[in-house]
Amino acid sequence: MAGRYAHAKQFKCHQRKLKFLRTRLSRLCRDIRRKIAGKAEVECTGKGKARSPYEFGVKVSVVATNARAPGGPTSQIQAS
């Protein structure tokens, strides 16, 4: 959606959406770093491509739900 705002020349809305996405990404990165602290695992995985035959890291998959998190800002509004 943020990209659509840029093309429609709605730059203020575009900047707001980008800031929101960056905040979410930063929180997610901090959470992941906190959870994997002291559990460093790095593996060599073959990619099968000529330009980069090997990659170092760990394969992960991230799953998110569309439901609101308990204790979020909206739960306080609904409770009062």
C-alpha positions as CSV (number, residue, x, y, z in Angstrom):
1,M,0.0,0.0,0.0
2,A,2.8,2.4,0.8
3,G,4.0,2.2,-2.8
4,R,0.6,3.1,-4.1
5,Y,0.6,6.3,-2.1
6,A,3.9,7.3,-3.6
7,H,2.5,6.9,-7.1
8,A,-0.7,8.8,-6.3
9,K,1.4,11.8,-5.1
10,Q,0.1,11.3,-1.6
11,F,3.5,11.7,0.0
12,K,2.5,12.5,3.5
13,C,0.4,9.3,3.8
14,H,3.3,7.5,2.1
15,Q,5.8,8.7,4.7
16,R,3.4,7.7,7.5
17,K,3.0,4.2,6.2
18,L,6.7,3.8,5.7
19,K,7.4,4.9,9.3
20,F,4.8,2.4,10.5
21,L,6.4,-0.4,8.5
22,R,9.9,0.5,9.7
23,T,8.7,0.5,13.3
24,R,7.2,-3.0,12.9
25,L,10.3,-4.3,11.2
26,S,12.6,-2.9,14.0
27,R,10.4,-4.4,16.7
28,L,10.4,-7.8,14.9
29,C,14.2,-7.7,14.5
30,R,14.8,-6.8,18.2
31,D,12.5,-9.6,19.3
32,I,14.2,-12.1,17.1
33,R,17.7,-11.0,18.3
34,R,16.5,-11.2,21.9
35,K,15.2,-14.7,21.5
36,I,18.3,-16.1,19.7
37,A,20.8,-14.4,22.0
38,G,23.5,-17.0,22.9
39,K,22.2,-19.6,20.4
40,A,24.3,-18.7,17.4
41,E,23.9,-21.2,14.6
42,V,25.4,-20.7,11.2
43,E,25.2,-23.4,8.5
44,C,26.5,-23.5,5.0
45,T,23.7,-24.2,2.6
46,G,24.2,-24.9,-1.1
47,K,22.2,-22.7,-3.4
48,G,23.0,-24.3,-6.7
49,K,23.6,-21.0,-8.5
50,A,26.8,-20.2,-10.4
51,R,27.1,-16.6,-9.1
52,S,26.6,-17.6,-5.5
53,P,27.0,-21.4,-5.0
54,Y,27.0,-21.2,-1.2
55,E,25.2,-19.1,1.5
56,F,25.9,-19.0,5.2
57,G,23.1,-18.6,7.6
58,V,20.1,-20.4,8.9
59,K,16.9,-21.0,7.0
60,V,13.9,-19.6,8.9
61,S,10.3,-19.0,8.2
62,V,8.2,-16.2,9.9
63,V,4.5,-16.6,10.4
64,A,2.2,-13.8,11.5
65,T,-1.5,-13.7,12.2
66,N,-3.9,-11.0,11.2
67,A,-5.5,-11.0,14.7
68,R,-4.6,-8.1,17.0
69,A,-2.1,-8.9,19.8
70,P,-3.5,-9.1,23.3
71,G,-2.5,-6.1,25.3
72,G,-2.1,-3.9,22.3
73,P,-3.3,-0.3,22.1
74,T,-6.8,-1.2,20.9
75,S,-7.5,-3.6,23.9
76,Q,-7.1,-0.6,26.3
77,I,-9.7,1.4,24.3
78,Q,-12.2,-1.5,24.3
79,A,-11.7,-2.2,28.0
80,S,-12.6,1.3,29.1
